[in-house]
Amino acid sequence: MKKRGRFKFKIRTWQLCLFLVPLLVADAMLLRAGHIKMTELRDAVLMADEAEDDDALAQALAELKDFVFSNVVINIVEENGVQKVTFGTGPFYLEHQYIRAANAALKEAEEGLTSDTNPHGNIYAAASAVCQPQAIANGWGWNDANYINCMMTEINKYPSADEIQDQMVANLPSTELYRKNYASPIWAPTLTGFMLLLTVLVIVVIFIKLIVWVVLRLSLLFI
């Protein structure tokens, strides 16, 4: 009687390479979709910041954070003029929220340092007299960065402004508090994550098969 052999299905290296091509295409499409979704959520954050809607801003930030923390998000950011690939949103700033906080700090400094006892009188009032007409002419709002810069420039012209300058610097919030940069995981249990895992496994198998082939070829040379 003939012995029945077990059915063996052998996958060749060239077949794995063919299978790898659509996998790479699918990975690229899924990563692009994740990047687009992250960009939309980040833009919603910036729009809420520009609209000065703190409730909408908090909700948009929470949605962006939840998405980035639970998905593989690849992004290209520029740092010191060099573009690099990173996982996550990359750094972005809540500029309008910072300006509001900075103006509140300036207002606090104004209320605490409006004394006319210094030789130059009320320095803050003198700076306002210069900057407010410029603000009206240029359409600057009270929370405009140009107005803040004008006020700081005028105040610094006075020799007795050191106390006010120190007070304002102490009151101004750190810009790092308004700098956001959410990092995504390198792998997550999502469709994108499993497709990337499958791609890596296929590449590893191809690499191992190529190594085995090279070793066998070299061994034949010495037989």
C-alpha positions as CSV (number, residue, x, y, z in Angstrom):
1,M,0.0,0.0,0.0
2,K,1.1,3.4,-0.8
3,K,1.8,5.7,2.1
4,R,-0.3,8.8,2.0
5,G,1.8,11.9,2.4
6,R,0.5,15.0,4.2
7,F,-0.5,17.8,2.0
8,K,2.1,20.6,2.1
9,F,1.6,24.1,0.8
10,K,4.8,25.8,0.2
11,I,4.8,29.6,-0.3
12,R,7.7,30.8,-2.5
13,T,9.6,34.0,-1.9
14,W,8.4,35.6,-5.1
15,Q,4.8,34.9,-4.0
16,L,5.4,36.7,-0.7
17,C,6.9,39.6,-2.6
18,L,3.8,39.8,-4.8
19,F,1.6,39.7,-1.7
20,L,3.7,42.4,0.0
21,V,2.9,45.0,-2.8
22,P,-0.9,45.3,-2.1
23,L,-0.1,45.2,1.7
24,L,2.1,48.2,1.3
25,V,-0.5,50.1,-0.7
26,A,-3.2,49.3,1.9
27,D,-0.8,50.5,4.7
28,A,-0.2,53.8,2.9
29,M,-3.9,54.4,2.3
30,L,-4.8,53.7,5.9
31,L,-2.0,55.8,7.3
32,R,-3.0,58.7,5.0
33,A,-6.6,58.4,6.2
34,G,-5.4,58.6,9.8
35,H,-3.3,61.6,9.0
36,I,-6.2,63.4,7.3
37,K,-8.5,62.7,10.3
38,M,-5.9,64.0,12.7
39,T,-5.4,67.2,10.6
40,E,-9.2,67.8,10.6
41,L,-9.4,67.4,14.4
42,R,-6.3,69.7,14.8
43,D,-7.8,72.3,12.5
44,A,-11.0,72.2,14.6
45,V,-8.9,72.9,17.7
46,L,-7.3,75.9,16.0
47,M,-10.6,77.2,14.8
48,A,-12.1,77.0,18.3
49,D,-9.0,78.8,19.6
50,E,-9.4,81.6,17.0
51,A,-13.1,81.9,17.9
52,E,-12.1,82.3,21.6
53,D,-14.7,79.6,22.5
54,D,-13.1,77.9,25.5
55,D,-15.8,75.2,25.8
56,A,-15.5,74.2,22.1
57,L,-11.7,74.4,22.4
58,A,-11.7,72.0,25.4
59,Q,-14.0,69.5,23.5
60,A,-11.9,69.7,20.3
61,L,-8.7,69.1,22.3
62,A,-10.2,66.1,24.0
63,E,-11.4,64.6,20.6
64,L,-7.9,65.2,19.1
65,K,-6.2,63.7,22.1
66,D,-8.4,60.6,22.1
67,F,-7.9,59.9,18.4
68,V,-4.2,60.4,18.5
69,F,-3.7,58.3,21.6
70,S,-5.7,55.4,20.2
71,N,-4.5,55.3,16.5
72,V,-1.3,55.1,14.6
73,V,-0.8,58.6,13.2
74,I,2.3,59.4,11.1
75,N,3.0,63.1,10.4
76,I,5.8,65.1,8.8
77,V,7.0,68.1,10.8
78,E,9.7,70.7,10.2
79,E,12.3,71.3,12.9
80,N,15.1,73.8,12.4
81,G,14.4,73.8,8.7
82,V,14.6,70.0,8.5
83,Q,11.6,67.8,7.8
84,K,11.3,64.6,9.8
85,V,8.7,61.9,10.3
86,T,7.0,61.7,13.7
87,F,4.2,59.8,15.3
88,G,1.5,62.2,16.4
89,T,0.3,65.8,15.8
90,G,3.6,67.5,15.9
91,P,3.8,70.8,17.9
92,F,1.1,73.4,17.5
93,Y,0.2,76.5,19.5
94,L,-3.0,77.9,21.0
95,E,-2.0,81.4,20.0
96,H,-5.3,83.2,20.8
97,Q,-5.7,81.6,24.2
98,Y,-2.1,82.7,25.0
99,I,-2.8,86.2,23.9
100,R,-5.9,86.4,26.1
101,A,-3.9,85.1,29.1
102,A,-1.1,87.6,28.3
103,N,-3.5,90.5,28.1
104,A,-5.0,89.5,31.4
105,A,-1.5,89.5,32.9
106,L,-0.9,93.0,31.4
107,K,-4.1,94.2,32.9
108,E,-3.1,92.9,36.3
109,A,0.2,94.6,36.0
110,E,-1.5,97.8,35.0
111,E,-3.8,97.8,38.0
112,G,-0.9,97.1,40.4
113,L,1.6,99.6,38.9
114,T,-0.4,102.7,37.9
115,S,1.3,104.9,40.5
116,D,2.3,108.4,39.4
117,T,5.1,108.6,42.0
118,N,7.9,107.8,39.5
119,P,9.6,110.7,37.7
120,H,7.9,109.8,34.4
121,G,4.4,109.5,35.8
122,N,2.1,106.6,34.9
123,I,4.3,104.8,32.4
124,Y,1.5,102.4,31.5
125,A,-0.8,105.3,30.7
126,A,1.9,106.9,28.6
127,A,2.4,103.7,26.6
128,S,-1.3,103.4,26.1
129,A,-1.5,106.9,24.7
130,V,1.0,105.9,22.0
131,C,-0.3,102.4,21.2
132,Q,-4.0,103.0,21.3
133,P,-4.0,105.4,18.3
134,Q,-1.9,102.8,16.4
135,A,-4.3,100.1,17.3
136,I,-7.3,102.1,16.0
137,A,-5.4,103.0,12.8
138,N,-4.3,99.4,12.1
139,G,-7.4,97.7,13.4
140,W,-5.7,95.9,16.2
141,G,-7.9,94.4,18.9
142,W,-7.1,94.5,22.6
143,N,-5.9,90.9,22.4
144,D,-3.7,91.5,19.3
145,A,-0.1,90.5,19.5
146,N,0.9,93.7,17.8
147,Y,-0.7,95.8,20.5
148,I,1.1,93.8,23.2
149,N,4.4,94.3,21.5
150,C,3.8,98.0,21.1
151,M,3.0,98.3,24.8
152,M,6.1,96.4,25.8
153,T,8.3,98.5,23.4
154,E,7.0,101.8,24.8
155,I,7.3,100.8,28.4
156,N,10.9,99.7,27.9
157,K,11.8,103.3,26.7
158,Y,11.6,104.6,30.2
159,P,14.5,104.2,32.6
160,S,12.1,103.6,35.5
161,A,10.4,100.8,33.7
162,D,12.4,98.0,35.3
163,E,9.9,97.4,38.1
164,I,7.0,97.3,35.6
165,Q,9.0,95.1,33.2
166,D,9.8,92.7,36.0
167,Q,6.2,92.6,37.1
168,M,4.9,92.0,33.6
169,V,7.5,89.3,32.9
170,A,6.6,87.6,36.1
171,N,2.9,87.8,35.3
172,L,3.1,86.7,31.6
173,P,2.3,83.0,31.3
174,S,4.8,80.6,29.8
175,T,4.3,79.9,26.1
176,E,5.0,76.2,26.8
177,L,1.6,76.0,28.6
178,Y,0.0,76.7,25.2
179,R,2.2,74.5,23.1
180,K,0.6,71.1,22.4
181,N,2.2,68.0,20.9
182,Y,0.3,64.7,21.2
183,A,2.3,61.6,20.4
184,S,0.6,58.5,18.9
185,P,1.6,54.9,19.7
186,I,3.8,53.1,17.2
187,W,1.2,50.3,17.2
188,A,-2.4,50.2,18.2
189,P,-5.1,47.5,18.0
190,T,-6.9,49.0,15.0
191,L,-7.2,48.0,11.4
192,T,-4.2,50.1,10.5
193,G,-2.2,48.5,13.4
194,F,-3.0,44.9,12.3
195,M,-2.3,45.7,8.7
196,L,1.1,47.1,9.7
197,L,1.8,44.1,11.8
198,L,1.0,41.7,9.0
199,T,3.3,43.7,6.7
200,V,6.1,43.5,9.1
201,L,5.6,39.7,9.5
202,V,5.7,39.2,5.7
203,I,8.9,41.3,5.4
204,V,10.5,39.2,8.2
205,V,9.6,36.0,6.5
206,I,11.0,37.2,3.2
207,F,14.2,38.3,4.9
208,I,14.6,34.9,6.7
209,K,13.9,33.0,3.5
210,L,16.5,35.1,1.6
211,I,19.1,34.5,4.4
212,V,18.4,30.7,4.2
213,W,18.8,30.8,0.4
214,V,22.1,32.6,0.7
215,V,23.4,30.2,3.3
216,L,22.5,27.2,1.2
217,R,24.1,28.7,-1.9
218,L,27.3,29.4,0.0
219,S,27.3,25.9,1.6
220,L,27.1,24.3,-1.9
221,L,30.3,26.1,-2.9
222,F,32.2,24.1,-0.2
223,I,30.8,20.7,-0.9
